[in-house]
Amino acid sequence: MIQVYIDAEFDAVRYQKRFEQAVISFGAVACRQKQMLDTFYTLVRPRYFRHLTPVVKKLWAG
């Protein structure tokens, strides 16, 4: 059986006088019998803001 583990990272942003959670990255790992088969990782452009926070800028810079 193949197992897939997923993870998402979020950043809190202020949008229309309230804080919203925004996805900034998404990753996944596929495994079979404790052996890694494949990985996936991507950064996601947040929906409600154009300027990234300093922490997120470090992620984008790699």
Predicted model as a PDB file, atoms N, CA, C, CB and O in Angstrom, pLDDT in the B-factor column:
MODEL        1                                                                  
ATOM      1  N   MET A   1       0.834  -1.169   0.000  1.00 93.00           N  
ATOM      2  CA  MET A   1       0.000   0.000   0.000  1.00 93.00           C  
ATOM      3  C   MET A   1       0.889   1.246   0.000  1.00 93.00           C  
ATOM      4  CB  MET A   1      -0.955  -0.010   1.212  1.00 93.00           C  
ATOM      5  O   MET A   1       1.883   1.318   0.723  1.00 93.00           O  
ATOM      6  N   ILE A   2       0.514   2.213  -0.817  1.00 95.00           N  
ATOM      7  CA  ILE A   2       1.242   3.477  -0.863  1.00 95.00           C  
ATOM      8  C   ILE A   2       0.578   4.455   0.108  1.00 95.00           C  
ATOM      9  CB  ILE A   2       1.274   4.060  -2.318  1.00 95.00           C  
ATOM     10  O   ILE A   2      -0.642   4.612   0.113  1.00 95.00           O  
ATOM     11  N   GLN A   3       1.402   5.107   0.925  1.00 96.00           N  
ATOM     12  CA  GLN A   3       0.917   6.116   1.854  1.00 96.00           C  
ATOM     13  C   GLN A   3       1.433   7.473   1.405  1.00 96.00           C  
ATOM     14  CB  GLN A   3       1.362   5.803   3.311  1.00 96.00           C  
ATOM     15  O   GLN A   3       2.583   7.599   0.986  1.00 96.00           O  
ATOM     16  N   VAL A   4       0.577   8.492   1.493  1.00 96.00           N  
ATOM     17  CA  VAL A   4       0.959   9.844   1.124  1.00 96.00           C  
ATOM     18  C   VAL A   4       0.792  10.740   2.347  1.00 96.00           C  
ATOM     19  CB  VAL A   4       0.110  10.365  -0.078  1.00 96.00           C  
ATOM     20  O   VAL A   4      -0.278  10.801   2.952  1.00 96.00           O  
ATOM     21  N   TYR A   5       1.864  11.425   2.691  1.00 97.00           N  
ATOM     22  CA  TYR A   5       1.861  12.361   3.810  1.00 97.00           C  
ATOM     23  C   TYR A   5       1.921  13.775   3.233  1.00 97.00           C  
ATOM     24  CB  TYR A   5       3.064  12.091   4.794  1.00 97.00           C  
ATOM     25  O   TYR A   5       2.749  14.075   2.373  1.00 97.00           O  
ATOM     26  N   ILE A   6       1.028  14.634   3.722  1.00 96.00           N  
ATOM     27  CA  ILE A   6       1.012  15.997   3.195  1.00 96.00           C  
ATOM     28  C   ILE A   6       1.217  17.001   4.342  1.00 96.00           C  
ATOM     29  CB  ILE A   6      -0.327  16.280   2.448  1.00 96.00           C  
ATOM     30  O   ILE A   6       0.919  16.717   5.502  1.00 96.00           O  
ATOM     31  N   ASP A   7       1.727  18.167   3.982  1.00 94.00           N  
ATOM     32  CA  ASP A   7       1.955  19.231   4.957  1.00 94.00           C  
ATOM     33  C   ASP A   7       1.749  20.566   4.253  1.00 94.00           C  
ATOM     34  CB  ASP A   7       3.391  19.138   5.585  1.00 94.00           C  
ATOM     35  O   ASP A   7       2.108  20.724   3.086  1.00 94.00           O  
ATOM     36  N   ALA A   8       1.177  21.509   4.958  1.00 90.00           N  
ATOM     37  CA  ALA A   8       0.984  22.858   4.418  1.00 90.00           C  
ATOM     38  C   ALA A   8       1.467  23.862   5.453  1.00 90.00           C  
ATOM     39  CB  ALA A   8      -0.515  23.117   4.044  1.00 90.00           C  
ATOM     40  O   ALA A   8       1.274  23.673   6.654  1.00 90.00           O  
ATOM     41  N   GLU A   9       2.089  24.920   4.982  1.00 84.00           N  
ATOM     42  CA  GLU A   9       2.537  25.998   5.852  1.00 84.00           C  
ATOM     43  C   GLU A   9       1.649  27.212   5.602  1.00 84.00           C  
ATOM     44  CB  GLU A   9       4.044  26.340   5.607  1.00 84.00           C  
ATOM     45  O   GLU A   9       1.274  27.495   4.464  1.00 84.00           O  
ATOM     46  N   PHE A  10       1.320  27.920   6.666  1.00 81.00           N  
ATOM     47  CA  PHE A  10       0.418  29.060   6.582  1.00 81.00           C  
ATOM     48  C   PHE A  10       1.074  30.307   7.144  1.00 81.00           C  
ATOM     49  CB  PHE A  10      -0.884  28.770   7.321  1.00 81.00           C  
ATOM     50  O   PHE A  10       1.989  30.225   7.964  1.00 81.00           O  
ATOM     51  N   ASP A  11       0.599  31.463   6.698  1.00 77.00           N  
ATOM     52  CA  ASP A  11       1.004  32.751   7.233  1.00 77.00           C  
ATOM     53  C   ASP A  11      -0.272  33.510   7.568  1.00 77.00           C  
ATOM     54  CB  ASP A  11       1.910  33.550   6.219  1.00 77.00           C  
ATOM     55  O   ASP A  11      -1.245  33.451   6.815  1.00 77.00           O  
ATOM     56  N   ALA A  12      -0.275  34.218   8.683  1.00 75.00           N  
ATOM     57  CA  ALA A  12      -1.448  35.025   9.055  1.00 75.00           C  
ATOM     58  C   ALA A  12      -1.308  36.413   8.449  1.00 75.00           C  
ATOM     59  CB  ALA A  12      -1.604  35.117  10.608  1.00 75.00           C  
ATOM     60  O   ALA A  12      -0.269  37.057   8.594  1.00 75.00           O  
ATOM     61  N   VAL A  13      -2.349  36.871   7.774  1.00 72.00           N  
ATOM     62  CA  VAL A  13      -2.336  38.186   7.140  1.00 72.00           C  
ATOM     63  C   VAL A  13      -3.571  38.965   7.564  1.00 72.00           C  
ATOM     64  CB  VAL A  13      -2.273  38.059   5.599  1.00 72.00           C  
ATOM     65  O   VAL A  13      -4.620  38.389   7.852  1.00 72.00           O  
ATOM     66  N   ARG A  14      -3.429  40.279   7.596  1.00 71.00           N  
ATOM     67  CA  ARG A  14      -4.572  41.120   7.918  1.00 71.00           C  
ATOM     68  C   ARG A  14      -5.292  41.452   6.610  1.00 71.00           C  
ATOM     69  CB  ARG A  14      -4.129  42.424   8.677  1.00 71.00           C  
ATOM     70  O   ARG A  14      -4.685  41.979   5.677  1.00 71.00           O  
ATOM     71  N   TYR A  15      -6.584  41.143   6.548  1.00 70.00           N  
ATOM     72  CA  TYR A  15      -7.383  41.382   5.355  1.00 70.00           C  
ATOM     73  C   TYR A  15      -8.742  41.913   5.789  1.00 70.00           C  
ATOM     74  CB  TYR A  15      -7.532  40.084   4.501  1.00 70.00           C  
ATOM     75  O   TYR A  15      -9.464  41.241   6.525  1.00 70.00           O  
ATOM     76  N   GLN A  16      -9.092  43.096   5.345  1.00 79.00           N  
ATOM     77  CA  GLN A  16     -10.353  43.750   5.691  1.00 79.00           C  
ATOM     78  C   GLN A  16     -10.595  43.757   7.202  1.00 79.00           C  
ATOM     79  CB  GLN A  16     -11.514  43.057   4.983  1.00 79.00           C  
ATOM     80  O   GLN A  16     -11.641  43.321   7.683  1.00 79.00           O  
ATOM     81  N   LYS A  17      -9.594  44.265   7.940  1.00 81.00           N  
ATOM     82  CA  LYS A  17      -9.655  44.456   9.397  1.00 81.00           C  
ATOM     83  C   LYS A  17      -9.753  43.163  10.207  1.00 81.00           C  
ATOM     84  CB  LYS A  17     -10.824  45.319   9.730  1.00 81.00           C  
ATOM     85  O   LYS A  17     -10.169  43.195  11.366  1.00 81.00           O  
ATOM     86  N   ARG A  18      -9.386  42.052   9.628  1.00 81.00           N  
ATOM     87  CA  ARG A  18      -9.340  40.795  10.380  1.00 81.00           C  
ATOM     88  C   ARG A  18      -8.167  39.969   9.873  1.00 81.00           C  
ATOM     89  CB  ARG A  18     -10.681  40.000  10.243  1.00 81.00           C  
ATOM     90  O   ARG A  18      -7.664  40.207   8.775  1.00 81.00           O  
ATOM     91  N   PHE A  19      -7.740  39.021  10.654  1.00 78.00           N  
ATOM     92  CA  PHE A  19      -6.630  38.164  10.261  1.00 78.00           C  
ATOM     93  C   PHE A  19      -7.149  36.923   9.557  1.00 78.00           C  
ATOM     94  CB  PHE A  19      -5.785  37.775  11.480  1.00 78.00           C  
ATOM     95  O   PHE A  19      -8.118  36.301   9.993  1.00 78.00           O  
ATOM     96  N   GLU A  20      -6.497  36.579   8.477  1.00 75.00           N  
ATOM     97  CA  GLU A  20      -6.827  35.389   7.691  1.00 75.00           C  
ATOM     98  C   GLU A  20      -5.591  34.499   7.611  1.00 75.00           C  
ATOM     99  CB  GLU A  20      -7.331  35.777   6.258  1.00 75.00           C  
ATOM    100  O   GLU A  20      -4.464  34.994   7.617  1.00 75.00           O  
ATOM    101  N   GLN A  21      -5.799  33.208   7.538  1.00 77.00           N  
ATOM    102  CA  GLN A  21      -4.712  32.276   7.301  1.00 77.00           C  
ATOM    103  C   GLN A  21      -4.530  32.126   5.797  1.00 77.00           C  
ATOM    104  CB  GLN A  21      -4.989  30.900   7.975  1.00 77.00           C  
ATOM    105  O   GLN A  21      -5.505  31.941   5.069  1.00 77.00           O  
ATOM    106  N   ALA A  22      -3.300  32.205   5.332  1.00 76.00           N  
ATOM    107  CA  ALA A  22      -3.020  32.066   3.909  1.00 76.00           C  
ATOM    108  C   ALA A  22      -1.987  30.957   3.712  1.00 76.00           C  
ATOM    109  CB  ALA A  22      -2.516  33.410   3.304  1.00 76.00           C  
ATOM    110  O   ALA A  22      -0.955  30.939   4.382  1.00 76.00           O  
ATOM    111  N   VAL A  23      -2.267  30.040   2.798  1.00 80.00           N  
ATOM    112  CA  VAL A  23      -1.324  28.967   2.484  1.00 80.00           C  
ATOM    113  C   VAL A  23      -0.121  29.578   1.780  1.00 80.00           C  
ATOM    114  CB  VAL A  23      -1.992  27.859   1.599  1.00 80.00           C  
ATOM    115  O   VAL A  23      -0.281  30.345   0.831  1.00 80.00           O  
ATOM    116  N   ILE A  24       1.096  29.239   2.242  1.00 78.00           N  
ATOM    117  CA  ILE A  24       2.304  29.744   1.583  1.00 78.00           C  
ATOM    118  C   ILE A  24       3.146  28.627   0.981  1.00 78.00           C  
ATOM    119  CB  ILE A  24       3.142  30.534   2.569  1.00 78.00           C  
ATOM    120  O   ILE A  24       3.959  28.875   0.090  1.00 78.00           O  
ATOM    121  N   SER A  25       2.958  27.390   1.462  1.00 84.00           N  
ATOM    122  CA  SER A  25       3.670  26.275   0.841  1.00 84.00           C  
ATOM    123  C   SER A  25       2.909  24.980   1.088  1.00 84.00           C  
ATOM    124  CB  SER A  25       5.116  26.170   1.386  1.00 84.00           C  
ATOM    125  O   SER A  25       2.115  24.863   2.022  1.00 84.00           O  
ATOM    126  N   PHE A  26       3.180  24.013   0.221  1.00 91.00           N  
ATOM    127  CA  PHE A  26       2.502  22.730   0.277  1.00 91.00           C  
ATOM    128  C   PHE A  26       3.501  21.649  -0.108  1.00 91.00           C  
ATOM    129  CB  PHE A  26       1.253  22.705  -0.658  1.00 91.00           C  
ATOM    130  O   PHE A  26       4.221  21.780  -1.098  1.00 91.00           O  
ATOM    131  N   GLY A  27       3.540  20.601   0.665  1.00 95.00           N  
ATOM    132  CA  GLY A  27       4.457  19.506   0.367  1.00 95.00           C  
ATOM    133  C   GLY A  27       3.796  18.155   0.568  1.00 95.00           C  
ATOM    134  O   GLY A  27       2.806  18.035   1.289  1.00 95.00           O  
ATOM    135  N   ALA A  28       4.356  17.138  -0.077  1.00 97.00           N  
ATOM    136  CA  ALA A  28       3.835  15.778   0.050  1.00 97.00           C  
ATOM    137  C   ALA A  28       4.971  14.780  -0.153  1.00 97.00           C  
ATOM    138  CB  ALA A  28       2.690  15.523  -0.970  1.00 97.00           C  
ATOM    139  O   ALA A  28       5.928  15.043  -0.881  1.00 97.00           O  
ATOM    140  N   VAL A  29       4.842  13.627   0.508  1.00 97.00           N  
ATOM    141  CA  VAL A  29       5.798  12.534   0.370  1.00 97.00           C  
ATOM    142  C   VAL A  29       5.001  11.246   0.177  1.00 97.00           C  
ATOM    143  CB  VAL A  29       6.752  12.437   1.622  1.00 97.00           C  
ATOM    144  O   VAL A  29       4.074  10.974   0.940  1.00 97.00           O  
ATOM    145  N   ALA A  30       5.346  10.461  -0.822  1.00 97.00           N  
ATOM    146  CA  ALA A  30       4.717   9.164  -1.068  1.00 97.00           C  
ATOM    147  C   ALA A  30       5.677   8.067  -0.628  1.00 97.00           C  
ATOM    148  CB  ALA A  30       4.330   8.997  -2.574  1.00 97.00           C  
ATOM    149  O   ALA A  30       6.849   8.067  -1.003  1.00 97.00           O  
ATOM    150  N   CYS A  31       5.165   7.126   0.177  1.00 97.00           N  
ATOM    151  CA  CYS A  31       5.997   6.042   0.712  1.00 97.00           C  
ATOM    152  C   CYS A  31       5.311   4.694   0.509  1.00 97.00           C  
ATOM    153  CB  CYS A  31       6.293   6.271   2.212  1.00 97.00           C  
ATOM    154  O   CYS A  31       4.085   4.593   0.470  1.00 97.00           O  
ATOM    155  N   ARG A  32       6.146   3.664   0.381  1.00 96.00           N  
ATOM    156  CA  ARG A  32       5.664   2.283   0.349  1.00 96.00           C  
ATOM    157  C   ARG A  32       6.595   1.465   1.226  1.00 96.00           C  
ATOM    158  CB  ARG A  32       5.607   1.713  -1.121  1.00 96.00           C  
ATOM    159  O   ARG A  32       7.804   1.434   0.996  1.00 96.00           O  
ATOM    160  N   GLN A  33       6.044   0.813   2.212  1.00 93.00           N  
ATOM    161  CA  GLN A  33       6.812  -0.025   3.144  1.00 93.00           C  
ATOM    162  C   GLN A  33       8.049   0.713   3.666  1.00 93.00           C  
ATOM    163  CB  GLN A  33       7.234  -1.338   2.457  1.00 93.00           C  
ATOM    164  O   GLN A  33       9.162   0.190   3.609  1.00 93.00           O  
ATOM    165  N   LYS A  34       7.846   1.913   4.167  1.00 87.00           N  
ATOM    166  CA  LYS A  34       8.884   2.750   4.785  1.00 87.00           C  
ATOM    167  C   LYS A  34       9.960   3.229   3.820  1.00 87.00           C  
ATOM    168  CB  LYS A  34       9.534   1.995   5.894  1.00 87.00           C  
ATOM    169  O   LYS A  34      11.001   3.720   4.258  1.00 87.00           O  
ATOM    170  N   GLN A  35       9.732   3.098   2.515  1.00 95.00           N  
ATOM    171  CA  GLN A  35      10.666   3.621   1.524  1.00 95.00           C  
ATOM    172  C   GLN A  35      10.011   4.792   0.794  1.00 95.00           C  
ATOM    173  CB  GLN A  35      11.097   2.510   0.518  1.00 95.00           C  
ATOM    174  O   GLN A  35       8.872   4.700   0.336  1.00 95.00           O  
ATOM    175  N   MET A  36      10.758   5.898   0.697  1.00 96.00           N  
ATOM    176  CA  MET A  36      10.237   7.079   0.023  1.00 96.00           C  
ATOM    177  C   MET A  36      10.235   6.856  -1.485  1.00 96.00           C  
ATOM    178  CB  MET A  36      11.068   8.327   0.387  1.00 96.00           C  
ATOM    179  O   MET A  36      11.264   6.520  -2.072  1.00 96.00           O  
ATOM    180  N   LEU A  37       9.078   7.045  -2.105  1.00 97.00           N  
ATOM    181  CA  LEU A  37       8.941   6.866  -3.546  1.00 97.00           C  
ATOM    182  C   LEU A  37       9.090   8.178  -4.304  1.00 97.00           C  
ATOM    183  CB  LEU A  37       7.601   6.241  -3.865  1.00 97.00           C  
ATOM    184  O   LEU A  37       9.740   8.238  -5.348  1.00 97.00           O  
ATOM    185  N   ASP A  38       8.473   9.236  -3.759  1.00 97.00           N  
ATOM    186  CA  ASP A  38       8.484  10.516  -4.464  1.00 97.00           C  
ATOM    187  C   ASP A  38       8.188  11.642  -3.482  1.00 97.00           C  
ATOM    188  CB  ASP A  38       7.454  10.518  -5.624  1.00 97.00           C  
ATOM    189  O   ASP A  38       7.583  11.418  -2.434  1.00 97.00           O  
ATOM    190  N   THR A  39       8.617  12.848  -3.825  1.00 97.00           N  
ATOM    191  CA  THR A  39       8.336  14.024  -3.002  1.00 97.00           C  
ATOM    192  C   THR A  39       7.840  15.155  -3.899  1.00 97.00           C  
ATOM    193  CB  THR A  39       9.602  14.465  -2.205  1.00 97.00           C  
ATOM    194  O   THR A  39       8.094  15.184  -5.104  1.00 97.00           O  
ATOM    195  N   PHE A  40       7.131  16.076  -3.274  1.00 96.00           N  
ATOM    196  CA  PHE A  40       6.628  17.249  -3.979  1.00 96.00           C  
ATOM    197  C   PHE A  40       6.647  18.420  -3.013  1.00 96.00           C  
ATOM    198  CB  PHE A  40       5.191  17.007  -4.545  1.00 96.00           C  
ATOM    199  O   PHE A  40       6.276  18.264  -1.849  1.00 96.00           O  
ATOM    200  N   TYR A  41       7.077  19.602  -3.475  1.00 93.00           N  
ATOM    201  CA  TYR A  41       7.062  20.803  -2.651  1.00 93.00           C  
ATOM    202  C   TYR A  41       6.879  22.009  -3.553  1.00 93.00           C  
ATOM    203  CB  TYR A  41       8.365  20.929  -1.812  1.00 93.00           C  
ATOM    204  O   TYR A  41       7.533  22.120  -4.590  1.00 93.00           O  
ATOM    205  N   THR A  42       5.996  22.907  -3.165  1.00 89.00           N  
ATOM    206  CA  THR A  42       5.807  24.133  -3.928  1.00 89.00           C  
ATOM    207  C   THR A  42       5.424  25.283  -3.005  1.00 89.00           C  
ATOM    208  CB  THR A  42       4.736  23.936  -5.008  1.00 89.00           C  
ATOM    209  O   THR A  42       4.779  25.081  -1.977  1.00 89.00           O  
ATOM    210  N   LEU A  43       5.824  26.473  -3.380  1.00 80.00           N  
ATOM    211  CA  LEU A  43       5.391  27.677  -2.692  1.00 80.00           C  
ATOM    212  C   LEU A  43       4.136  28.176  -3.376  1.00 80.00           C  
ATOM    213  CB  LEU A  43       6.503  28.766  -2.687  1.00 80.00           C  
ATOM    214  O   LEU A  43       3.973  28.017  -4.586  1.00 80.00           O  
ATOM    215  N   VAL A  44       3.251  28.779  -2.605  1.00 80.00           N  
ATOM    216  CA  VAL A  44       1.961  29.231  -3.116  1.00 80.00           C  
ATOM    217  C   VAL A  44       1.849  30.735  -2.899  1.00 80.00           C  
ATOM    218  CB  VAL A  44       0.784  28.479  -2.423  1.00 80.00           C  
ATOM    219  O   VAL A  44       2.151  31.229  -1.812  1.00 80.00           O  
ATOM    220  N   ARG A  45       1.420  31.462  -3.918  1.00 70.00           N  
ATOM    221  CA  ARG A  45       1.232  32.903  -3.768  1.00 70.00           C  
ATOM    222  C   ARG A  45      -0.040  33.142  -2.961  1.00 70.00           C  
ATOM    223  CB  ARG A  45       1.156  33.616  -5.161  1.00 70.00           C  
ATOM    224  O   ARG A  45      -1.115  32.690  -3.357  1.00 70.00           O  
ATOM    225  N   PRO A  46       0.068  33.850  -1.830  1.00 67.00           N  
ATOM    226  CA  PRO A  46      -1.118  34.113  -1.012  1.00 67.00           C  
ATOM    227  C   PRO A  46      -2.180  34.925  -1.773  1.00 67.00           C  
ATOM    228  CB  PRO A  46      -0.713  34.856   0.260  1.00 67.00           C  
ATOM    229  O   PRO A  46      -1.853  35.742  -2.633  1.00 67.00           O  
ATOM    230  N   ARG A  47      -3.409  34.692  -1.452  1.00 65.00           N  
ATOM    231  CA  ARG A  47      -4.527  35.301  -2.160  1.00 65.00           C  
ATOM    232  C   ARG A  47      -4.776  36.764  -1.784  1.00 65.00           C  
ATOM    233  CB  ARG A  47      -5.765  34.509  -1.901  1.00 65.00           C  
ATOM    234  O   ARG A  47      -5.068  37.579  -2.659  1.00 65.00           O  
ATOM    235  N   TYR A  48      -4.664  37.108  -0.500  1.00 63.00           N  
ATOM    236  CA  TYR A  48      -5.114  38.406  -0.034  1.00 63.00           C  
ATOM    237  C   TYR A  48      -4.042  39.474   0.106  1.00 63.00           C  
ATOM    238  CB  TYR A  48      -5.764  38.237   1.246  1.00 63.00           C  
ATOM    239  O   TYR A  48      -4.367  40.599   0.484  1.00 63.00           O  
ATOM    240  N   PHE A  49      -2.796  39.180  -0.176  1.00 66.00           N  
ATOM    241  CA  PHE A  49      -1.785  40.223  -0.043  1.00 66.00           C  
ATOM    242  C   PHE A  49      -0.718  40.085  -1.108  1.00 66.00           C  
ATOM    243  CB  PHE A  49      -1.151  40.180   1.338  1.00 66.00           C  
ATOM    244  O   PHE A  49      -0.440  38.990  -1.598  1.00 66.00           O  
ATOM    245  N   ARG A  50      -0.124  41.223  -1.459  1.00 66.00           N  
ATOM    246  CA  ARG A  50       0.882  41.228  -2.518  1.00 66.00           C  
ATOM    247  C   ARG A  50       2.292  41.213  -1.982  1.00 66.00           C  
ATOM    248  CB  ARG A  50       0.699  42.423  -3.397  1.00 66.00           C  
ATOM    249  O   ARG A  50       3.212  40.766  -2.668  1.00 66.00           O  
ATOM    250  N   HIS A  51       2.481  41.696  -0.758  1.00 67.00           N  
ATOM    251  CA  HIS A  51       3.809  41.765  -0.163  1.00 67.00           C  
ATOM    252  C   HIS A  51       3.982  40.644   0.850  1.00 67.00           C  
ATOM    253  CB  HIS A  51       4.041  43.136   0.501  1.00 67.00           C  
ATOM    254  O   HIS A  51       3.152  40.465   1.741  1.00 67.00           O  
ATOM    255  N   LEU A  52       5.050  39.905   0.707  1.00 68.00           N  
ATOM    256  CA  LEU A  52       5.316  38.795   1.613  1.00 68.00           C  
ATOM    257  C   LEU A  52       5.954  39.285   2.899  1.00 68.00           C  
ATOM    258  CB  LEU A  52       6.212  37.764   0.943  1.00 68.00           C  
ATOM    259  O   LEU A  52       6.687  40.273   2.903  1.00 68.00           O  
ATOM    260  N   THR A  53       5.671  38.590   3.988  1.00 69.00           N  
ATOM    261  CA  THR A  53       6.310  38.912   5.259  1.00 69.00           C  
ATOM    262  C   THR A  53       7.786  38.505   5.182  1.00 69.00           C  
ATOM    263  CB  THR A  53       5.588  38.194   6.450  1.00 69.00           C  
ATOM    264  O   THR A  53       8.148  37.687   4.336  1.00 69.00           O  
ATOM    265  N   PRO A  54       8.645  39.060   6.049  1.00 77.00           N  
ATOM    266  CA  PRO A  54      10.067  38.717   6.012  1.00 77.00           C  
ATOM    267  C   PRO A  54      10.345  37.209   6.113  1.00 77.00           C  
ATOM    268  CB  PRO A  54      10.778  39.429   7.131  1.00 77.00           C  
ATOM    269  O   PRO A  54      11.247  36.696   5.450  1.00 77.00           O  
ATOM    270  N   VAL A  55       9.580  36.516   6.931  1.00 73.00           N  
ATOM    271  CA  VAL A  55       9.782  35.066   7.083  1.00 73.00           C  
ATOM    272  C   VAL A  55       9.495  34.349   5.765  1.00 73.00           C  
ATOM    273  CB  VAL A  55       8.875  34.500   8.208  1.00 73.00           C  
ATOM    274  O   VAL A  55      10.249  33.462   5.365  1.00 73.00           O  
ATOM    275  N   VAL A  56       8.416  34.726   5.094  1.00 69.00           N  
ATOM    276  CA  VAL A  56       8.055  34.088   3.838  1.00 69.00           C  
ATOM    277  C   VAL A  56       9.069  34.450   2.743  1.00 69.00           C  
ATOM    278  CB  VAL A  56       6.629  34.503   3.415  1.00 69.00           C  
ATOM    279  O   VAL A  56       9.372  33.617   1.889  1.00 69.00           O  
ATOM    280  N   LYS A  57       9.591  35.671   2.760  1.00 73.00           N  
ATOM    281  CA  LYS A  57      10.610  36.050   1.789  1.00 73.00           C  
ATOM    282  C   LYS A  57      11.832  35.152   1.891  1.00 73.00           C  
ATOM    283  CB  LYS A  57      11.014  37.503   1.985  1.00 73.00           C  
ATOM    284  O   LYS A  57      12.455  34.830   0.880  1.00 73.00           O  
ATOM    285  N   LYS A  58      12.177  34.745   3.113  1.00 77.00           N  
ATOM    286  CA  LYS A  58      13.311  33.827   3.296  1.00 77.00           C  
ATOM    287  C   LYS A  58      13.007  32.471   2.657  1.00 77.00           C  
ATOM    288  CB  LYS A  58      13.634  33.648   4.803  1.00 77.00           C  
ATOM    289  O   LYS A  58      13.897  31.850   2.075  1.00 77.00           O  
ATOM    290  N   LEU A  59      11.759  32.007   2.760  1.00 68.00           N  
ATOM    291  CA  LEU A  59      11.380  30.745   2.122  1.00 68.00           C  
ATOM    292  C   LEU A  59      11.517  30.851   0.608  1.00 68.00           C  
ATOM    293  CB  LEU A  59       9.937  30.357   2.500  1.00 68.00           C  
ATOM    294  O   LEU A  59      12.044  29.941  -0.032  1.00 68.00           O  
ATOM    295  N   TRP A  60      11.052  31.944   0.038  1.00 65.00           N  
ATOM    296  CA  TRP A  60      11.118  32.140  -1.413  1.00 65.00           C  
ATOM    297  C   TRP A  60      12.570  32.211  -1.883  1.00 65.00           C  
ATOM    298  CB  TRP A  60      10.365  33.422  -1.819  1.00 65.00           C  
ATOM    299  O   TRP A  60      12.898  31.729  -2.967  1.00 65.00           O  
ATOM    300  N   ALA A  61      13.442  32.816  -1.062  1.00 68.00           N  
ATOM    301  CA  ALA A  61      14.850  32.958  -1.457  1.00 68.00           C  
ATOM    302  C   ALA A  61      15.557  31.612  -1.430  1.00 68.00           C  
ATOM    303  CB  ALA A  61      15.576  33.952  -0.532  1.00 68.00           C  
ATOM    304  O   ALA A  61      16.559  31.409  -2.115  1.00 68.00           O  
ATOM    305  N   GLY A  62      15.025  30.697  -0.632  1.00 60.00           N  
ATOM    306  CA  GLY A  62      15.608  29.361  -0.560  1.00 60.00           C  
ATOM    307  C   GLY A  62      16.792  29.346   0.295  1.00 60.00           C  
ATOM    308  O   GLY A  62      17.414  28.298   0.470  1.00 60.00           O  
TER     309      GLY A  62                                                      
ENDMDL                                                                          
END                                                                             
